[in-house]
Amino acid sequence: MSSNVTLTAATRQNLLSLQDTASLTATTQNRLSTGLKVSSALDNPVSFFTSQSLSQRSGDLSNLLDGISNGVQAIQAANQGITSIQKLVDQAKSVANQALSTQITTTGTASTAYSAPAAATTLNLYVNGAATTVSLASTDTIDQAITKLNGAVGAGSFAKDTTGTKIVINASSDVEFQSSADQTAIGFSGGTASSGPTYGTTTAVGQSSDLSVSGVSARATLATQFNSLLTQIDQLANDASFNGTNLIHGKGSNNDLTINFNPKGNSNLTVTATDETSNGLGLTSITSTSAKTTTVGQGNFLLNADINTTLNSLTTASSQLRTDASTFGSNLSVVQNRQDFSKNLINILDTGSSNLTAADLNQEAANSQALSTRQSLGISALSLANTAQQGILQLLR
């Protein structure tokens, strides 16, 4: 004997309809709660895996954005460093020009009247640190001696006083004597070892008390200021870093910055590091000494020619700074452009991924209302389908 319940065709049809409605209602409710029409590969394999691929690429690009952002900041730090170094170079130019405009003079009148030496004598002098000699004969008059001195030091440097017996010096240079005898030979008093300015490491004796030198100490002070500015340039170049990256403190591949624009690393930009230190800019400190053999060194900014050489090196340094700043500016523009591109591409990928899986909530809400109405109608239809059996039940009563 069968234990199955026998249902009419109309009842079974209405039950199936209610089951379908319940399934659709569950699907709609799931979409409303998750906001997704494709939440797994079972829903739509093609859309699901395509969306997953787009989301993964978007995530990879998002991770690269941090590196790109750091690269932008590193380049901006380098550019700011160059801008500040340029100001220091301009200051150094001002100091050098001030030194150039500071005139060095040696003036004074001999305290003793000139008298020809008893025998031929060679005077040893230093003119701005350069050694020179003057040969005096026992027969030289004061005029002849002055002519020879002017030939060694410069025209118009020596003359006679109003009495015509003493030598007067009015030279546009630092004139020093190797020994006291060299000074007294032409009427100037002998100097002591600790008196008067000296040019670098010359072996000149201290200046005679009859002589006065101006401009030497002033230029030496300016040289100290110049060297201080070079130190500031080095320190500033060292400080122009961001997150451990410094693009202006030394050349070399290890100092270059590579910014990747895609996960594979085959789309990138290498920002070449530069050396904006004083050494990298070709600037050297003004030393306090000077070679006195075959060449004359810079000394304490005492030679105009050396100051002009320094000014030329500063001009070259300024040109290098402008060129490097332009290069960094170009790189910055490229990186910022790629940064904007990556942000927009991430938005496109996320939108494309969402379009494949996101549910239309307005539509799903309308579906939920329609299914609710359909369910009510299905229940009513099932009740009508059972009306015939209810009539039989009434007869049995």
Contacts in CASP RR format, 6 or more apart in sequence:
PFRMAT RR
TARGET T0000
AUTHOR 0000-0000-0000
METHOD contacts of the structure
MODEL  1
MSSNVTLTAATRQNLLSLQDTASLTATTQNRLSTGLKVSSALDNPVSFFT
SQSLSQRSGDLSNLLDGISNGVQAIQAANQGITSIQKLVDQAKSVANQAL
STQITTTGTASTAYSAPAAATTLNLYVNGAATTVSLASTDTIDQAITKLN
GAVGAGSFAKDTTGTKIVINASSDVEFQSSADQTAIGFSGGTASSGPTYG
TTTAVGQSSDLSVSGVSARATLATQFNSLLTQIDQLANDASFNGTNLIHG
KGSNNDLTINFNPKGNSNLTVTATDETSNGLGLTSITSTSAKTTTVGQGN
FLLNADINTTLNSLTTASSQLRTDASTFGSNLSVVQNRQDFSKNLINILD
TGSSNLTAADLNQEAANSQALSTRQSLGISALSLANTAQQGILQLLR
7 15 0 8 1.000
8 385 0 8 1.000
8 388 0 8 1.000
8 389 0 8 1.000
10 385 0 8 1.000
11 382 0 8 1.000
11 385 0 8 1.000
11 386 0 8 1.000
13 385 0 8 1.000
14 378 0 8 1.000
14 381 0 8 1.000
14 382 0 8 1.000
14 385 0 8 1.000
15 382 0 8 1.000
17 378 0 8 1.000
17 381 0 8 1.000
18 375 0 8 1.000
18 378 0 8 1.000
18 379 0 8 1.000
18 382 0 8 1.000
21 371 0 8 1.000
21 374 0 8 1.000
21 375 0 8 1.000
21 378 0 8 1.000
22 375 0 8 1.000
24 367 0 8 1.000
24 371 0 8 1.000
25 368 0 8 1.000
25 371 0 8 1.000
25 372 0 8 1.000
25 375 0 8 1.000
28 364 0 8 1.000
28 367 0 8 1.000
28 368 0 8 1.000
28 371 0 8 1.000
29 368 0 8 1.000
30 39 0 8 1.000
31 37 0 8 1.000
31 359 0 8 1.000
31 361 0 8 1.000
31 364 0 8 1.000
32 359 0 8 1.000
32 361 0 8 1.000
32 364 0 8 1.000
32 365 0 8 1.000
32 368 0 8 1.000
34 359 0 8 1.000
35 358 0 8 1.000
35 359 0 8 1.000
35 361 0 8 1.000
35 364 0 8 1.000
36 357 0 8 1.000
36 358 0 8 1.000
36 359 0 8 1.000
37 43 0 8 1.000
37 357 0 8 1.000
37 358 0 8 1.000
37 359 0 8 1.000
37 360 0 8 1.000
38 44 0 8 1.000
38 47 0 8 1.000
38 48 0 8 1.000
38 51 0 8 1.000
38 356 0 8 1.000
38 357 0 8 1.000
39 357 0 8 1.000
40 48 0 8 1.000
41 48 0 8 1.000
41 49 0 8 1.000
47 356 0 8 1.000
47 357 0 8 1.000
48 356 0 8 1.000
48 357 0 8 1.000
50 356 0 8 1.000
51 352 0 8 1.000
51 353 0 8 1.000
51 354 0 8 1.000
51 356 0 8 1.000
51 357 0 8 1.000
52 353 0 8 1.000
54 349 0 8 1.000
54 350 0 8 1.000
54 352 0 8 1.000
54 353 0 8 1.000
54 356 0 8 1.000
55 349 0 8 1.000
55 350 0 8 1.000
55 353 0 8 1.000
57 263 0 8 1.000
57 349 0 8 1.000
58 346 0 8 1.000
58 349 0 8 1.000
58 350 0 8 1.000
58 353 0 8 1.000
59 346 0 8 1.000
60 262 0 8 1.000
60 263 0 8 1.000
61 262 0 8 1.000
61 263 0 8 1.000
61 342 0 8 1.000
61 345 0 8 1.000
61 346 0 8 1.000
61 349 0 8 1.000
62 346 0 8 1.000
64 260 0 8 1.000
64 261 0 8 1.000
64 262 0 8 1.000
64 263 0 8 1.000
64 342 0 8 1.000
65 339 0 8 1.000
65 342 0 8 1.000
65 343 0 8 1.000
65 346 0 8 1.000
67 259 0 8 1.000
67 260 0 8 1.000
68 259 0 8 1.000
68 261 0 8 1.000
68 335 0 8 1.000
68 338 0 8 1.000
68 339 0 8 1.000
68 342 0 8 1.000
69 339 0 8 1.000
70 242 0 8 1.000
70 243 0 8 1.000
70 245 0 8 1.000
71 242 0 8 1.000
71 245 0 8 1.000
71 257 0 8 1.000
71 259 0 8 1.000
71 271 0 8 1.000
71 335 0 8 1.000
72 332 0 8 1.000
72 335 0 8 1.000
72 336 0 8 1.000
72 339 0 8 1.000
73 242 0 8 1.000
73 243 0 8 1.000
74 241 0 8 1.000
74 242 0 8 1.000
74 243 0 8 1.000
74 245 0 8 1.000
74 247 0 8 1.000
74 257 0 8 1.000
74 271 0 8 1.000
75 247 0 8 1.000
75 257 0 8 1.000
75 271 0 8 1.000
75 328 0 8 1.000
75 329 0 8 1.000
75 331 0 8 1.000
75 332 0 8 1.000
75 335 0 8 1.000
76 242 0 8 1.000
76 332 0 8 1.000
77 240 0 8 1.000
77 241 0 8 1.000
77 242 0 8 1.000
77 245 0 8 1.000
77 246 0 8 1.000
77 247 0 8 1.000
78 240 0 8 1.000
78 246 0 8 1.000
78 247 0 8 1.000
78 248 0 8 1.000
78 274 0 8 1.000
78 328 0 8 1.000
79 325 0 8 1.000
79 328 0 8 1.000
79 329 0 8 1.000
79 332 0 8 1.000
80 240 0 8 1.000
81 236 0 8 1.000
81 237 0 8 1.000
81 240 0 8 1.000
81 248 0 8 1.000
81 276 0 8 1.000
82 240 0 8 1.000
82 248 0 8 1.000
82 276 0 8 1.000
82 321 0 8 1.000
82 324 0 8 1.000
82 325 0 8 1.000
82 328 0 8 1.000
83 325 0 8 1.000
84 236 0 8 1.000
84 240 0 8 1.000
85 233 0 8 1.000
85 236 0 8 1.000
85 237 0 8 1.000
85 248 0 8 1.000
85 276 0 8 1.000
85 281 0 8 1.000
85 321 0 8 1.000
86 318 0 8 1.000
86 321 0 8 1.000
86 322 0 8 1.000
86 325 0 8 1.000
88 229 0 8 1.000
88 232 0 8 1.000
88 233 0 8 1.000
88 236 0 8 1.000
89 233 0 8 1.000
89 281 0 8 1.000
89 283 0 8 1.000
89 314 0 8 1.000
89 317 0 8 1.000
89 318 0 8 1.000
89 321 0 8 1.000
90 318 0 8 1.000
91 229 0 8 1.000
92 226 0 8 1.000
92 229 0 8 1.000
92 230 0 8 1.000
92 283 0 8 1.000
92 314 0 8 1.000
93 311 0 8 1.000
93 314 0 8 1.000
93 315 0 8 1.000
93 318 0 8 1.000
95 222 0 8 1.000
95 225 0 8 1.000
95 226 0 8 1.000
95 229 0 8 1.000
96 222 0 8 1.000
96 226 0 8 1.000
96 301 0 8 1.000
96 307 0 8 1.000
96 310 0 8 1.000
96 311 0 8 1.000
96 314 0 8 1.000
97 311 0 8 1.000
98 222 0 8 1.000
99 218 0 8 1.000
99 219 0 8 1.000
99 222 0 8 1.000
99 223 0 8 1.000
99 226 0 8 1.000
99 301 0 8 1.000
99 307 0 8 1.000
100 304 0 8 1.000
100 307 0 8 1.000
100 308 0 8 1.000
100 311 0 8 1.000
102 215 0 8 1.000
102 218 0 8 1.000
102 219 0 8 1.000
102 222 0 8 1.000
103 172 0 8 1.000
103 214 0 8 1.000
103 215 0 8 1.000
104 128 0 8 1.000
104 172 0 8 1.000
104 173 0 8 1.000
104 174 0 8 1.000
104 213 0 8 1.000
104 214 0 8 1.000
104 215 0 8 1.000
104 216 0 8 1.000
104 219 0 8 1.000
104 302 0 8 1.000
105 170 0 8 1.000
105 171 0 8 1.000
105 172 0 8 1.000
105 173 0 8 1.000
105 213 0 8 1.000
105 214 0 8 1.000
105 215 0 8 1.000
106 169 0 8 1.000
106 170 0 8 1.000
106 171 0 8 1.000
106 173 0 8 1.000
106 174 0 8 1.000
106 175 0 8 1.000
106 211 0 8 1.000
106 212 0 8 1.000
106 213 0 8 1.000
107 169 0 8 1.000
107 170 0 8 1.000
107 171 0 8 1.000
107 211 0 8 1.000
107 212 0 8 1.000
107 214 0 8 1.000
108 168 0 8 1.000
108 169 0 8 1.000
108 170 0 8 1.000
108 210 0 8 1.000
108 211 0 8 1.000
108 212 0 8 1.000
109 161 0 8 1.000
109 166 0 8 1.000
109 167 0 8 1.000
109 168 0 8 1.000
109 169 0 8 1.000
109 210 0 8 1.000
110 161 0 8 1.000
110 166 0 8 1.000
110 167 0 8 1.000
110 168 0 8 1.000
110 186 0 8 1.000
110 187 0 8 1.000
110 188 0 8 1.000
110 210 0 8 1.000
111 166 0 8 1.000
111 187 0 8 1.000
111 188 0 8 1.000
111 189 0 8 1.000
111 210 0 8 1.000
112 166 0 8 1.000
112 184 0 8 1.000
112 187 0 8 1.000
112 188 0 8 1.000
112 189 0 8 1.000
113 163 0 8 1.000
113 165 0 8 1.000
113 166 0 8 1.000
113 187 0 8 1.000
114 142 0 8 1.000
114 145 0 8 1.000
114 165 0 8 1.000
114 166 0 8 1.000
114 167 0 8 1.000
114 186 0 8 1.000
114 187 0 8 1.000
116 136 0 8 1.000
116 137 0 8 1.000
116 138 0 8 1.000
116 139 0 8 1.000
116 140 0 8 1.000
116 141 0 8 1.000
116 145 0 8 1.000
117 136 0 8 1.000
117 137 0 8 1.000
117 138 0 8 1.000
117 140 0 8 1.000
117 185 0 8 1.000
118 138 0 8 1.000
119 138 0 8 1.000
120 135 0 8 1.000
120 136 0 8 1.000
120 137 0 8 1.000
120 138 0 8 1.000
121 135 0 8 1.000
121 136 0 8 1.000
121 185 0 8 1.000
122 133 0 8 1.000
122 134 0 8 1.000
122 135 0 8 1.000
122 136 0 8 1.000
123 133 0 8 1.000
123 134 0 8 1.000
123 135 0 8 1.000
123 136 0 8 1.000
123 149 0 8 1.000
123 177 0 8 1.000
123 182 0 8 1.000
123 185 0 8 1.000
123 186 0 8 1.000
124 131 0 8 1.000
124 133 0 8 1.000
124 177 0 8 1.000
124 178 0 8 1.000
124 179 0 8 1.000
124 182 0 8 1.000
125 131 0 8 1.000
125 132 0 8 1.000
125 133 0 8 1.000
125 134 0 8 1.000
125 152 0 8 1.000
125 153 0 8 1.000
125 175 0 8 1.000
125 176 0 8 1.000
125 177 0 8 1.000
125 178 0 8 1.000
125 182 0 8 1.000
126 132 0 8 1.000
126 174 0 8 1.000
126 175 0 8 1.000
126 176 0 8 1.000
126 177 0 8 1.000
126 178 0 8 1.000
126 199 0 8 1.000
126 202 0 8 1.000
126 204 0 8 1.000
126 292 0 8 1.000
127 152 0 8 1.000
127 153 0 8 1.000
127 154 0 8 1.000
127 171 0 8 1.000
127 173 0 8 1.000
127 174 0 8 1.000
127 175 0 8 1.000
128 173 0 8 1.000
128 174 0 8 1.000
128 199 0 8 1.000
128 296 0 8 1.000
128 302 0 8 1.000
128 303 0 8 1.000
129 174 0 8 1.000
129 176 0 8 1.000
129 199 0 8 1.000
129 200 0 8 1.000
129 202 0 8 1.000
129 290 0 8 1.000
129 292 0 8 1.000
129 296 0 8 1.000
129 302 0 8 1.000
130 292 0 8 1.000
130 296 0 8 1.000
131 202 0 8 1.000
131 292 0 8 1.000
132 152 0 8 1.000
132 153 0 8 1.000
133 152 0 8 1.000
134 148 0 8 1.000
134 149 0 8 1.000
134 152 0 8 1.000
135 148 0 8 1.000
136 145 0 8 1.000
136 148 0 8 1.000
136 185 0 8 1.000
136 186 0 8 1.000
137 144 0 8 1.000
140 148 0 8 1.000
142 160 0 8 1.000
142 164 0 8 1.000
142 165 0 8 1.000
142 167 0 8 1.000
143 160 0 8 1.000
145 167 0 8 1.000
145 186 0 8 1.000
146 158 0 8 1.000
146 159 0 8 1.000
146 160 0 8 1.000
146 167 0 8 1.000
149 157 0 8 1.000
149 158 0 8 1.000
149 167 0 8 1.000
149 186 0 8 1.000
150 156 0 8 1.000
150 157 0 8 1.000
150 158 0 8 1.000
153 171 0 8 1.000
153 173 0 8 1.000
153 175 0 8 1.000
154 171 0 8 1.000
154 173 0 8 1.000
156 170 0 8 1.000
156 171 0 8 1.000
157 169 0 8 1.000
157 170 0 8 1.000
157 171 0 8 1.000
157 172 0 8 1.000
157 173 0 8 1.000
157 175 0 8 1.000
158 167 0 8 1.000
158 168 0 8 1.000
158 169 0 8 1.000
158 170 0 8 1.000
158 171 0 8 1.000
159 167 0 8 1.000
159 168 0 8 1.000
159 170 0 8 1.000
160 166 0 8 1.000
160 167 0 8 1.000
160 168 0 8 1.000
161 167 0 8 1.000
161 168 0 8 1.000
166 187 0 8 1.000
167 186 0 8 1.000
167 187 0 8 1.000
167 188 0 8 1.000
169 175 0 8 1.000
169 211 0 8 1.000
174 197 0 8 1.000
174 199 0 8 1.000
174 213 0 8 1.000
174 216 0 8 1.000
174 302 0 8 1.000
175 211 0 8 1.000
175 213 0 8 1.000
176 198 0 8 1.000
176 199 0 8 1.000
176 202 0 8 1.000
176 204 0 8 1.000
176 205 0 8 1.000
176 206 0 8 1.000
176 207 0 8 1.000
177 183 0 8 1.000
177 188 0 8 1.000
177 204 0 8 1.000
177 205 0 8 1.000
177 208 0 8 1.000
178 203 0 8 1.000
178 204 0 8 1.000
178 205 0 8 1.000
179 205 0 8 1.000
180 190 0 8 1.000
180 191 0 8 1.000
180 205 0 8 1.000
182 205 0 8 1.000
183 189 0 8 1.000
183 190 0 8 1.000
183 191 0 8 1.000
183 205 0 8 1.000
183 208 0 8 1.000
184 190 0 8 1.000
188 208 0 8 1.000
188 210 0 8 1.000
188 211 0 8 1.000
189 208 0 8 1.000
189 209 0 8 1.000
189 210 0 8 1.000
190 205 0 8 1.000
190 208 0 8 1.000
190 209 0 8 1.000
191 205 0 8 1.000
191 206 0 8 1.000
191 207 0 8 1.000
191 208 0 8 1.000
191 209 0 8 1.000
192 205 0 8 1.000
192 206 0 8 1.000
193 205 0 8 1.000
193 206 0 8 1.000
194 206 0 8 1.000
195 206 0 8 1.000
195 207 0 8 1.000
195 209 0 8 1.000
196 206 0 8 1.000
196 207 0 8 1.000
196 213 0 8 1.000
197 207 0 8 1.000
197 213 0 8 1.000
197 216 0 8 1.000
197 217 0 8 1.000
198 204 0 8 1.000
198 206 0 8 1.000
199 216 0 8 1.000
199 290 0 8 1.000
199 299 0 8 1.000
199 300 0 8 1.000
199 302 0 8 1.000
200 288 0 8 1.000
200 289 0 8 1.000
200 290 0 8 1.000
200 299 0 8 1.000
200 300 0 8 1.000
201 289 0 8 1.000
201 290 0 8 1.000
201 292 0 8 1.000
202 290 0 8 1.000
202 292 0 8 1.000
203 292 0 8 1.000
207 213 0 8 1.000
216 300 0 8 1.000
216 302 0 8 1.000
219 300 0 8 1.000
219 301 0 8 1.000
219 302 0 8 1.000
220 288 0 8 1.000
220 300 0 8 1.000
220 301 0 8 1.000
220 302 0 8 1.000
222 301 0 8 1.000
223 286 0 8 1.000
223 288 0 8 1.000
223 299 0 8 1.000
223 300 0 8 1.000
223 301 0 8 1.000
226 285 0 8 1.000
226 286 0 8 1.000
226 301 0 8 1.000
226 310 0 8 1.000
227 285 0 8 1.000
227 286 0 8 1.000
230 278 0 8 1.000
230 283 0 8 1.000
230 285 0 8 1.000
231 278 0 8 1.000
233 276 0 8 1.000
233 277 0 8 1.000
233 278 0 8 1.000
233 281 0 8 1.000
233 283 0 8 1.000
234 277 0 8 1.000
234 278 0 8 1.000
234 279 0 8 1.000
237 246 0 8 1.000
237 248 0 8 1.000
237 249 0 8 1.000
237 275 0 8 1.000
237 276 0 8 1.000
237 277 0 8 1.000
238 246 0 8 1.000
238 249 0 8 1.000
238 277 0 8 1.000
240 246 0 8 1.000
240 247 0 8 1.000
240 248 0 8 1.000
240 249 0 8 1.000
240 276 0 8 1.000
241 249 0 8 1.000
245 257 0 8 1.000
246 255 0 8 1.000
246 273 0 8 1.000
247 255 0 8 1.000
247 257 0 8 1.000
247 271 0 8 1.000
247 273 0 8 1.000
247 274 0 8 1.000
247 328 0 8 1.000
248 273 0 8 1.000
248 274 0 8 1.000
248 275 0 8 1.000
248 276 0 8 1.000
248 324 0 8 1.000
249 255 0 8 1.000
249 273 0 8 1.000
249 275 0 8 1.000
249 276 0 8 1.000
249 277 0 8 1.000
250 273 0 8 1.000
250 274 0 8 1.000
250 275 0 8 1.000
250 277 0 8 1.000
250 280 0 8 1.000
251 272 0 8 1.000
251 273 0 8 1.000
251 274 0 8 1.000
251 275 0 8 1.000
252 273 0 8 1.000
255 273 0 8 1.000
256 270 0 8 1.000
256 271 0 8 1.000
256 272 0 8 1.000
256 273 0 8 1.000
257 270 0 8 1.000
257 271 0 8 1.000
257 273 0 8 1.000
258 268 0 8 1.000
258 269 0 8 1.000
258 270 0 8 1.000
258 271 0 8 1.000
259 268 0 8 1.000
259 269 0 8 1.000
259 270 0 8 1.000
259 271 0 8 1.000
259 335 0 8 1.000
259 338 0 8 1.000
260 267 0 8 1.000
260 268 0 8 1.000
261 267 0 8 1.000
261 268 0 8 1.000
261 269 0 8 1.000
261 338 0 8 1.000
261 342 0 8 1.000
269 331 0 8 1.000
269 334 0 8 1.000
269 335 0 8 1.000
269 338 0 8 1.000
271 328 0 8 1.000
271 331 0 8 1.000
271 335 0 8 1.000
272 327 0 8 1.000
274 324 0 8 1.000
274 327 0 8 1.000
275 281 0 8 1.000
276 320 0 8 1.000
276 321 0 8 1.000
276 324 0 8 1.000
278 284 0 8 1.000
278 285 0 8 1.000
281 313 0 8 1.000
281 316 0 8 1.000
281 317 0 8 1.000
281 320 0 8 1.000
281 321 0 8 1.000
282 313 0 8 1.000
282 316 0 8 1.000
282 317 0 8 1.000
283 313 0 8 1.000
283 314 0 8 1.000
283 317 0 8 1.000
284 298 0 8 1.000
284 313 0 8 1.000
286 298 0 8 1.000
286 299 0 8 1.000
286 300 0 8 1.000
286 301 0 8 1.000
286 310 0 8 1.000
287 297 0 8 1.000
287 298 0 8 1.000
287 299 0 8 1.000
288 299 0 8 1.000
288 300 0 8 1.000
289 299 0 8 1.000
290 296 0 8 1.000
290 297 0 8 1.000
290 298 0 8 1.000
290 299 0 8 1.000
290 302 0 8 1.000
291 297 0 8 1.000
296 303 0 8 1.000
296 306 0 8 1.000
297 303 0 8 1.000
297 306 0 8 1.000
298 306 0 8 1.000
298 309 0 8 1.000
298 310 0 8 1.000
299 306 0 8 1.000
301 307 0 8 1.000
301 310 0 8 1.000
END
